[in-house]
Amino acid sequence: MKVQLERRLPSCPEQLECVICHQKFIVPRIRRLLCNDEGLIQGDLCPHCLKLKTAAIQHKLRQQSGQLLQQANHDRDQSLSLRQRGLELLTLSQESLTRPSLYTWLSKRLEVLSQETQELEAARLGLQSCACGHRSKLRILFEDPGDPE
């Protein structure tokens, strides 16, 4: 498993639930996503759980897995989805954890700062990007609300 860094998009909720501790936290500019070895996102990590040692994260994932598998035995309506998620977490708990290097953190921060700066400059100049990536000037015409003669 690895921690992947991604920019927080405007459509992202202000608060998310940590995949490890299930506590709600305010999402920073750079999201910390826990991914399995195949690159599938398992969920967001809160700042507290990001600081945990690999063994502690693996232990918490195994606990969650056990709880979900037990719940699957009791809840027949959702047993397949609970069992599947429990097995995913169990598999994830057996993978070693790769964390981003300091260089990766700094690089992502610069990338986010650059993107935000470009967006602000485009908004200031009235530029708008189309789906094909070309930029065009956006013109806003104001009518004079004077006499309608």
Phi and psi in degrees as GROMACS dihedral restraints (atoms count N, CA, C in turn):
[ dihedral_restraints ]
;  ai    aj    ak    al  type     phi  dphi    fc
    3     4     5     6     1  -144.3    20    10
    4     5     6     7     1   160.2    20    10
    6     7     8     9     1   -99.7    20    10
    7     8     9    10     1   121.2    20    10
    9    10    11    12     1  -108.1    20    10
   10    11    12    13     1   136.5    20    10
   12    13    14    15     1   -99.4    20    10
   13    14    15    16     1   130.8    20    10
   15    16    17    18     1  -138.7    20    10
   16    17    18    19     1   149.6    20    10
   18    19    20    21     1   -70.1    20    10
   19    20    21    22     1   139.4    20    10
   21    22    23    24     1   -72.9    20    10
   22    23    24    25     1   121.7    20    10
   24    25    26    27     1   -86.0    20    10
   25    26    27    28     1   155.8    20    10
   27    28    29    30     1   -58.2    20    10
   28    29    30    31     1   -27.4    20    10
   30    31    32    33     1   -79.0    20    10
   31    32    33    34     1    -7.9    20    10
   33    34    35    36     1   -72.6    20    10
   34    35    36    37     1   135.6    20    10
   36    37    38    39     1   -61.3    20    10
   37    38    39    40     1   157.3    20    10
   39    40    41    42     1   -68.7    20    10
   40    41    42    43     1   -32.8    20    10
   42    43    44    45     1  -123.0    20    10
   43    44    45    46     1   142.8    20    10
   45    46    47    48     1  -130.8    20    10
   46    47    48    49     1   168.2    20    10
   48    49    50    51     1  -103.7    20    10
   49    50    51    52     1   132.7    20    10
   51    52    53    54     1   -69.1    20    10
   52    53    54    55     1   135.5    20    10
   54    55    56    57     1   -70.0    20    10
   55    56    57    58     1   -21.2    20    10
   57    58    59    60     1   -91.1    20    10
   58    59    60    61     1   -56.1    20    10
   60    61    62    63     1  -101.4    20    10
   61    62    63    64     1    -9.2    20    10
   63    64    65    66     1    63.9    20    10
   64    65    66    67     1    18.0    20    10
   66    67    68    69     1   -86.3    20    10
   67    68    69    70     1   144.9    20    10
   69    70    71    72     1   -77.9    20    10
   70    71    72    73     1   143.2    20    10
   72    73    74    75     1  -145.8    20    10
   73    74    75    76     1   155.8    20    10
   75    76    77    78     1   -78.8    20    10
   76    77    78    79     1   129.9    20    10
   78    79    80    81     1   -78.1    20    10
   79    80    81    82     1   123.6    20    10
   81    82    83    84     1   -77.4    20    10
   82    83    84    85     1  -179.4    20    10
   84    85    86    87     1   -61.4    20    10
   85    86    87    88     1   -30.1    20    10
   87    88    89    90     1  -115.6    20    10
   88    89    90    91     1   117.8    20    10
   90    91    92    93     1   -81.0    20    10
   91    92    93    94     1   146.5    20    10
   93    94    95    96     1  -111.4    20    10
   94    95    96    97     1   104.8    20    10
   96    97    98    99     1  -100.6    20    10
   97    98    99   100     1   131.4    20    10
   99   100   101   102     1   -89.1    20    10
  100   101   102   103     1   122.3    20    10
  102   103   104   105     1  -120.4    20    10
  103   104   105   106     1   150.9    20    10
  105   106   107   108     1   -81.7    20    10
  106   107   108   109     1   179.0    20    10
  108   109   110   111     1   -64.2    20    10
  109   110   111   112     1   -21.2    20    10
  111   112   113   114     1   -85.2    20    10
  112   113   114   115     1    -5.1    20    10
  114   115   116   117     1    93.2    20    10
  115   116   117   118     1     3.8    20    10
  117   118   119   120     1   -77.8    20    10
  118   119   120   121     1   129.5    20    10
  120   121   122   123     1   -72.1    20    10
  121   122   123   124     1   129.6    20    10
  123   124   125   126     1   -99.0    20    10
  124   125   126   127     1   -25.3    20    10
  126   127   128   129     1   155.4    20    10
  127   128   129   130     1   178.6    20    10
  129   130   131   132     1   -88.8    20    10
  130   131   132   133     1   150.7    20    10
  132   133   134   135     1  -107.9    20    10
  133   134   135   136     1   136.6    20    10
  135   136   137   138     1   -80.0    20    10
  136   137   138   139     1   162.2    20    10
  138   139   140   141     1   -58.2    20    10
  139   140   141   142     1   -34.5    20    10
  141   142   143   144     1   -65.9    20    10
  142   143   144   145     1   -48.5    20    10
  144   145   146   147     1   -70.2    20    10
  145   146   147   148     1   -26.0    20    10
  147   148   149   150     1   -62.7    20    10
  148   149   150   151     1   -28.8    20    10
  150   151   152   153     1   -84.6    20    10
  151   152   153   154     1   -10.3    20    10
  153   154   155   156     1   -67.8    20    10
  154   155   156   157     1   153.1    20    10
  156   157   158   159     1   -73.2    20    10
  157   158   159   160     1   157.6    20    10
  159   160   161   162     1   -55.8    20    10
  160   161   162   163     1   -43.3    20    10
  162   163   164   165     1   -60.8    20    10
  163   164   165   166     1   -38.2    20    10
  165   166   167   168     1   -67.9    20    10
  166   167   168   169     1   -41.1    20    10
  168   169   170   171     1   -64.7    20    10
  169   170   171   172     1   -44.6    20    10
  171   172   173   174     1   -61.5    20    10
  172   173   174   175     1   -40.7    20    10
  174   175   176   177     1   -62.6    20    10
  175   176   177   178     1   -45.5    20    10
  177   178   179   180     1   -64.2    20    10
  178   179   180   181     1   -38.1    20    10
  180   181   182   183     1   -65.9    20    10
  181   182   183   184     1   -39.5    20    10
  183   184   185   186     1   -64.3    20    10
  184   185   186   187     1   -39.2    20    10
  186   187   188   189     1   -61.6    20    10
  187   188   189   190     1   -46.9    20    10
  189   190   191   192     1   -60.5    20    10
  190   191   192   193     1   -41.7    20    10
  192   193   194   195     1   -59.9    20    10
  193   194   195   196     1   -46.1    20    10
  195   196   197   198     1   -61.6    20    10
  196   197   198   199     1   -41.8    20    10
  198   199   200   201     1   -64.0    20    10
  199   200   201   202     1   -43.3    20    10
  201   202   203   204     1   -66.6    20    10
  202   203   204   205     1   -40.1    20    10
  204   205   206   207     1   -67.5    20    10
  205   206   207   208     1   -36.6    20    10
  207   208   209   210     1   -66.5    20    10
  208   209   210   211     1   -42.9    20    10
  210   211   212   213     1   -63.1    20    10
  211   212   213   214     1   -35.7    20    10
  213   214   215   216     1   -64.0    20    10
  214   215   216   217     1   -32.0    20    10
  216   217   218   219     1   -70.6    20    10
  217   218   219   220     1   -27.2    20    10
  219   220   221   222     1   -94.9    20    10
  220   221   222   223     1   -29.0    20    10
  222   223   224   225     1  -106.0    20    10
  223   224   225   226     1    94.8    20    10
  225   226   227   228     1   -67.6    20    10
  226   227   228   229     1   -29.1    20    10
  228   229   230   231     1   -67.4    20    10
  229   230   231   232     1   -38.3    20    10
  231   232   233   234     1  -112.3    20    10
  232   233   234   235     1    17.7    20    10
  234   235   236   237     1   -60.5    20    10
  235   236   237   238     1   -38.0    20    10
  237   238   239   240     1   -67.1    20    10
  238   239   240   241     1   -47.3    20    10
  240   241   242   243     1   -68.5    20    10
  241   242   243   244     1   -39.2    20    10
  243   244   245   246     1   -65.7    20    10
  244   245   246   247     1   -42.4    20    10
  246   247   248   249     1   -64.5    20    10
  247   248   249   250     1   -42.7    20    10
  249   250   251   252     1   -62.9    20    10
  250   251   252   253     1   -46.3    20    10
  252   253   254   255     1   -64.9    20    10
  253   254   255   256     1   -39.5    20    10
  255   256   257   258     1   -60.7    20    10
  256   257   258   259     1   -42.1    20    10
  258   259   260   261     1   -69.5    20    10
  259   260   261   262     1   -35.4    20    10
  261   262   263   264     1   -61.3    20    10
  262   263   264   265     1   -45.5    20    10
  264   265   266   267     1   -67.7    20    10
  265   266   267   268     1   -36.0    20    10
  267   268   269   270     1   -64.0    20    10
  268   269   270   271     1   -43.8    20    10
  270   271   272   273     1   -63.6    20    10
  271   272   273   274     1   -42.9    20    10
  273   274   275   276     1   -61.9    20    10
  274   275   276   277     1   -38.0    20    10
  276   277   278   279     1   -67.0    20    10
  277   278   279   280     1   -15.8    20    10
  279   280   281   282     1   -93.6    20    10
  280   281   282   283     1    -5.3    20    10
  282   283   284   285     1   -90.0    20    10
  283   284   285   286     1   146.6    20    10
  285   286   287   288     1   -76.6    20    10
  286   287   288   289     1   156.7    20    10
  288   289   290   291     1  -101.4    20    10
  289   290   291   292     1   128.8    20    10
  291   292   293   294     1  -109.9    20    10
  292   293   294   295     1   124.0    20    10
  294   295   296   297     1  -103.6    20    10
  295   296   297   298     1   153.1    20    10
  297   298   299   300     1   -65.8    20    10
  298   299   300   301     1   143.3    20    10
  300   301   302   303     1   -76.0    20    10
  301   302   303   304     1   168.0    20    10
  303   304   305   306     1   -60.1    20    10
  304   305   306   307     1   -39.9    20    10
  306   307   308   309     1   -61.0    20    10
  307   308   309   310     1   -41.6    20    10
  309   310   311   312     1   -63.8    20    10
  310   311   312   313     1   -42.7    20    10
  312   313   314   315     1   -60.0    20    10
  313   314   315   316     1   -49.3    20    10
  315   316   317   318     1   -63.5    20    10
  316   317   318   319     1   -42.0    20    10
  318   319   320   321     1   -61.4    20    10
  319   320   321   322     1   -43.5    20    10
  321   322   323   324     1   -66.2    20    10
  322   323   324   325     1   -39.6    20    10
  324   325   326   327     1   -62.3    20    10
  325   326   327   328     1   -43.1    20    10
  327   328   329   330     1   -64.8    20    10
  328   329   330   331     1   -40.2    20    10
  330   331   332   333     1   -61.8    20    10
  331   332   333   334     1   -45.5    20    10
  333   334   335   336     1   -65.1    20    10
  334   335   336   337     1   -43.3    20    10
  336   337   338   339     1   -61.3    20    10
  337   338   339   340     1   -42.3    20    10
  339   340   341   342     1   -63.2    20    10
  340   341   342   343     1   -45.1    20    10
  342   343   344   345     1   -63.0    20    10
  343   344   345   346     1   -43.8    20    10
  345   346   347   348     1   -65.6    20    10
  346   347   348   349     1   -38.1    20    10
  348   349   350   351     1   -64.3    20    10
  349   350   351   352     1   -44.1    20    10
  351   352   353   354     1   -62.9    20    10
  352   353   354   355     1   -40.3    20    10
  354   355   356   357     1   -66.1    20    10
  355   356   357   358     1   -40.7    20    10
  357   358   359   360     1   -65.2    20    10
  358   359   360   361     1   -42.6    20    10
  360   361   362   363     1   -65.2    20    10
  361   362   363   364     1   -40.7    20    10
  363   364   365   366     1   -63.3    20    10
  364   365   366   367     1   -40.8    20    10
  366   367   368   369     1   -66.0    20    10
  367   368   369   370     1   -38.7    20    10
  369   370   371   372     1   -65.1    20    10
  370   371   372   373     1   -39.3    20    10
  372   373   374   375     1   -85.9    20    10
  373   374   375   376     1    -6.6    20    10
  375   376   377   378     1    76.7    20    10
  376   377   378   379     1    28.8    20    10
  378   379   380   381     1   -89.8    20    10
  379   380   381   382     1   150.0    20    10
  381   382   383   384     1  -136.5    20    10
  382   383   384   385     1   133.4    20    10
  384   385   386   387     1   -88.8    20    10
  385   386   387   388     1   136.7    20    10
  387   388   389   390     1   -93.3    20    10
  388   389   390   391     1   175.3    20    10
  390   391   392   393     1   -61.7    20    10
  391   392   393   394     1   -29.0    20    10
  393   394   395   396     1   -83.5    20    10
  394   395   396   397     1    -2.3    20    10
  396   397   398   399     1    95.9    20    10
  397   398   399   400     1    -8.0    20    10
  399   400   401   402     1   -78.9    20    10
  400   401   402   403     1   147.6    20    10
  402   403   404   405     1  -104.4    20    10
  403   404   405   406     1   141.9    20    10
  405   406   407   408     1  -134.3    20    10
  406   407   408   409     1   151.6    20    10
  408   409   410   411     1   -73.7    20    10
  409   410   411   412     1   136.1    20    10
  411   412   413   414     1   -98.3    20    10
  412   413   414   415     1   121.7    20    10
  414   415   416   417     1  -103.8    20    10
  415   416   417   418     1   132.2    20    10
  417   418   419   420     1  -113.6    20    10
  418   419   420   421     1   117.9    20    10
  420   421   422   423     1  -102.1    20    10
  421   422   423   424     1   132.0    20    10
  423   424   425   426     1  -110.8    20    10
  424   425   426   427     1   131.9    20    10
  426   427   428   429     1   -92.6    20    10
  427   428   429   430     1   145.7    20    10
  429   430   431   432     1   -75.6    20    10
  430   431   432   433     1   119.3    20    10
  432   433   434   435     1   -77.9    20    10
  433   434   435   436     1    25.7    20    10
  435   436   437   438     1   -69.7    20    10
  436   437   438   439     1  -156.8    20    10
  438   439   440   441     1   -60.3    20    10
  439   440   441   442     1   131.0    20    10
  441   442   443   444     1   -84.8    20    10
  442   443   444   445     1    47.2    20    10
